[in-house]
Amino acid sequence: MLLTQEQIYQLGIPLSTLQQHSKIDQILIHQQIEILEALTSFETNNKYEIKNSLGQRIYFATEDTDCCTRNCLGASRPFTLRILDNMGREVITLERPLRCVSCCCPCCLQEIEIQAPPGVPVGYVIQNWHPCLPKFTVQNERREDVLKITGPCLVCSCCADVDFEIKSLDEENVVGKISKQWTGLVREAFTDADNFGIQFPLDLDVKMKAVMLGACFLIDFMFFESSGNREQRAGVW
């Protein structure tokens, strides 16, 4: 049976994405500064450049939410984040539903779904309830637990990086980390444009590498999205 051009296109996206991820053990994420947002605090759609360890751009990510959702719900907003390759093709889609942001409520916690290609789930990142620590479980497409992520008790990026450790399921071994990188006093104080680095084993399953991107963006929105109202970060937990 002959494949249509659309079917060939859809098959080619995950193939090229997986091949590219298989050669990567570090990803850098740079959020673009939005001038309107910095000057007026009017929340705009976030945009990010995703680079390899050599600083070469491999993806571009853009948020797709409406104005009302962004400005009424702020950092707790649900969102769709579309990750495009350098040809402008959407290769990964991240879906964050609306969930509770209070540590006092152990139900309906934060989560994000990672699709590659769009419409095909490859994994999930689920928040775990804990009174003090940011904790998450990384799951595969069958909702089976694969990895854990644990952050520091005090999520504060004051003159230093903030590391969220990627651990084995028993939490005995650290296999990587997601780091919110310190970007300087002025940028930290007046914008919510953050830089992140993700490190993981080179031989980690390529689908899980894509899921690590989802984990990074979920962490960004949960803890580092607010700029002028920094106390919201401490109030998440």
C-alpha positions as CSV (number, residue, x, y, z in Angstrom):
1,M,0.0,0.0,0.0
2,L,1.4,3.4,-1.0
3,L,1.7,6.0,1.7
4,T,0.3,9.5,1.2
5,Q,2.6,12.5,1.5
6,E,0.9,13.4,4.9
7,Q,1.6,9.9,6.2
8,I,5.2,10.1,5.1
9,Y,5.5,13.5,6.8
10,Q,4.0,12.2,10.1
11,L,6.4,9.2,10.1
12,G,9.4,11.3,9.3
13,I,8.9,13.6,12.2
14,P,9.4,11.1,15.1
15,L,12.2,9.4,13.2
16,S,14.3,12.6,12.8
17,T,13.4,13.7,16.3
18,L,14.5,10.4,17.9
19,Q,17.7,10.3,15.9
20,Q,18.6,13.8,17.0
21,H,17.9,13.1,20.6
22,S,19.9,9.9,20.5
23,K,23.1,11.9,20.2
24,I,22.4,14.4,22.9
25,D,23.2,14.3,26.7
26,Q,22.6,18.0,27.4
27,I,20.0,20.5,26.3
28,L,20.1,24.2,26.9
29,I,16.8,26.2,27.0
30,H,16.8,30.0,26.7
31,Q,13.6,31.9,27.2
32,Q,13.3,35.0,25.1
33,I,12.8,38.4,26.8
34,E,9.4,39.9,25.9
35,I,9.8,43.7,25.9
36,L,6.1,44.4,26.3
37,E,5.9,42.0,29.3
38,A,9.0,43.5,30.9
39,L,7.7,47.0,30.6
40,T,4.0,46.5,31.4
41,S,3.7,43.1,33.2
42,F,1.2,42.2,30.5
43,E,1.7,38.4,30.2
44,T,2.5,37.3,26.6
45,N,3.1,33.9,25.1
46,N,6.4,32.5,26.2
47,K,9.0,31.7,23.5
48,Y,12.2,29.6,23.9
49,E,15.2,28.6,22.0
50,I,16.4,25.0,22.6
51,K,20.1,24.3,21.9
52,N,22.6,21.5,22.1
53,S,25.7,21.6,24.2
54,L,27.5,23.5,21.4
55,G,25.0,26.3,21.5
56,Q,23.4,25.3,18.2
57,R,19.7,25.8,18.0
58,I,17.9,22.5,17.5
59,Y,14.3,23.5,18.4
60,F,12.2,26.6,18.9
61,A,9.3,26.4,21.4
62,T,6.3,28.7,21.6
63,E,3.4,28.8,24.0
64,D,-0.2,28.7,22.6
65,T,-2.7,30.2,25.1
66,D,-5.2,32.9,24.9
67,C,-4.8,36.4,26.4
68,C,-7.4,35.9,29.1
69,T,-5.9,32.6,30.3
70,R,-2.4,34.0,30.5
71,N,-3.3,37.2,32.4
72,C,-6.1,35.8,34.7
73,L,-4.4,32.6,35.8
74,G,-0.7,33.7,35.5
75,A,1.9,31.0,36.2
76,S,-0.7,28.4,37.1
77,R,-2.4,28.6,33.7
78,P,-2.9,25.5,31.5
79,F,-1.0,25.7,28.3
80,T,-0.1,24.0,25.0
81,L,3.6,24.4,24.1
82,R,4.6,23.6,20.6
83,I,8.2,22.6,19.9
84,L,9.3,23.2,16.3
85,D,12.4,22.0,14.4
86,N,14.6,24.3,12.4
87,M,12.3,23.6,9.4
88,G,9.3,25.0,11.2
89,R,7.7,21.6,11.7
90,E,6.0,20.8,15.0
91,V,7.7,17.8,16.3
92,I,6.8,17.8,20.0
93,T,3.7,19.1,21.8
94,L,3.4,19.6,25.5
95,E,0.0,19.8,27.2
96,R,-0.5,21.1,30.7
97,P,-4.1,20.9,32.0
98,L,-5.4,23.2,34.7
99,R,-4.6,21.7,38.2
100,C,-4.4,22.7,41.8
101,V,-1.4,24.9,42.9
102,S,-1.8,24.5,46.7
103,C,0.5,22.2,48.7
104,C,-2.4,21.7,51.2
105,C,-4.4,19.7,48.6
106,P,-2.8,16.3,47.8
107,C,-5.3,15.7,44.9
108,C,-5.4,17.1,41.4
109,L,-1.7,18.0,41.4
110,Q,0.3,19.3,38.5
111,E,1.1,17.2,35.4
112,I,2.2,17.6,31.8
113,E,1.8,15.3,28.8
114,I,4.5,15.0,26.2
115,Q,3.5,14.1,22.6
116,A,6.0,13.2,19.8
117,P,4.8,13.6,17.2
118,P,1.8,15.8,18.1
119,G,-1.2,13.6,19.2
120,V,1.0,10.6,20.2
121,P,1.8,10.6,23.9
122,V,5.3,9.4,24.8
123,G,5.3,10.2,28.5
124,Y,4.1,12.2,31.4
125,V,5.5,14.1,34.3
126,I,3.3,13.9,37.5
127,Q,3.7,16.0,40.6
128,N,3.9,14.0,43.9
129,W,2.6,15.5,47.0
130,H,5.2,16.4,49.6
131,P,5.0,19.0,52.4
132,C,8.5,20.4,51.8
133,L,10.1,19.2,48.6
134,P,9.2,19.6,44.9
135,K,8.9,16.0,43.8
136,F,7.8,14.5,40.4
137,T,7.4,11.1,38.8
138,V,8.4,10.6,35.2
139,Q,6.2,8.1,33.4
140,N,6.3,6.4,29.9
141,E,3.5,6.3,27.4
142,R,1.9,3.4,29.3
143,R,1.8,5.4,32.5
144,E,4.5,3.3,34.0
145,D,6.9,5.0,36.5
146,V,10.4,5.3,35.0
147,L,12.3,8.1,36.9
148,K,11.9,10.5,39.8
149,I,12.7,14.2,40.0
150,T,13.5,16.0,43.3
151,G,14.1,19.7,43.8
152,P,15.5,21.6,46.8
153,C,13.4,22.6,49.8
154,L,13.9,26.3,49.1
155,V,13.4,27.1,45.4
156,C,15.3,30.4,45.2
157,S,17.6,31.4,42.4
158,C,19.5,34.1,44.3
159,C,23.0,34.3,42.8
160,A,23.2,30.6,42.1
161,D,21.7,27.8,40.0
162,V,18.8,25.8,41.3
163,D,19.1,22.1,40.6
164,F,16.3,19.5,40.3
165,E,17.9,16.1,40.4
166,I,16.8,13.3,38.1
167,K,16.9,10.0,40.0
168,S,16.3,6.3,39.6
169,L,12.9,5.0,40.8
170,D,14.3,4.0,44.2
171,E,15.9,7.5,44.4
172,E,19.3,5.9,45.3
173,N,21.1,7.1,42.1
174,V,21.2,10.5,40.5
175,V,21.3,10.1,36.7
176,G,20.9,13.7,35.6
177,K,19.6,17.1,36.6
178,I,17.4,20.0,35.4
179,S,19.1,23.3,36.4
180,K,17.6,26.7,36.5
181,Q,20.6,28.9,35.7
182,W,21.3,32.2,37.4
183,T,21.0,35.0,34.7
184,G,22.0,38.1,36.6
185,L,20.4,40.4,39.1
186,V,18.7,42.7,36.6
187,R,17.2,40.0,34.5
188,E,16.1,37.9,37.5
189,A,14.4,41.0,39.1
190,F,12.6,42.5,36.2
191,T,11.7,39.6,33.8
192,D,10.6,36.0,34.0
193,A,12.9,35.0,31.1
194,D,14.8,32.1,32.4
195,N,17.7,29.8,31.2
196,F,17.7,26.1,31.9
197,G,20.1,23.3,31.4
198,I,19.1,19.6,31.2
199,Q,21.6,16.8,31.7
200,F,20.9,13.1,31.2
201,P,22.7,9.9,30.2
202,L,23.6,9.7,26.5
203,D,22.0,6.2,26.4
204,L,18.7,7.3,28.1
205,D,15.7,6.2,26.0
206,V,15.1,8.9,23.4
207,K,11.4,9.2,24.4
208,M,12.5,10.0,28.0
209,K,14.8,12.7,26.7
210,A,11.8,14.3,25.1
211,V,9.9,13.9,28.4
212,M,12.7,15.7,30.2
213,L,11.9,18.7,28.1
214,G,8.3,18.6,29.4
215,A,9.6,18.3,33.0
216,C,11.7,21.4,32.5
217,F,8.9,23.5,31.2
218,L,6.5,22.4,34.0
219,I,9.2,23.3,36.6
220,D,9.7,26.7,34.9
221,F,6.0,27.5,35.1
222,M,5.5,26.2,38.6
223,F,8.5,28.0,40.2
224,F,10.1,30.6,38.0
225,E,7.4,32.1,35.8
226,S,6.5,35.1,38.0
227,S,8.7,38.1,37.8
228,G,7.4,41.1,39.6
229,N,5.6,39.0,42.2
230,R,8.4,36.8,43.4
231,E,6.6,35.8,46.6
232,Q,4.3,33.6,44.4
233,R,7.3,31.2,43.9
234,A,7.6,30.6,47.6
235,G,3.8,30.2,47.9
236,V,3.6,27.3,45.6
237,W,4.7,24.9,48.4
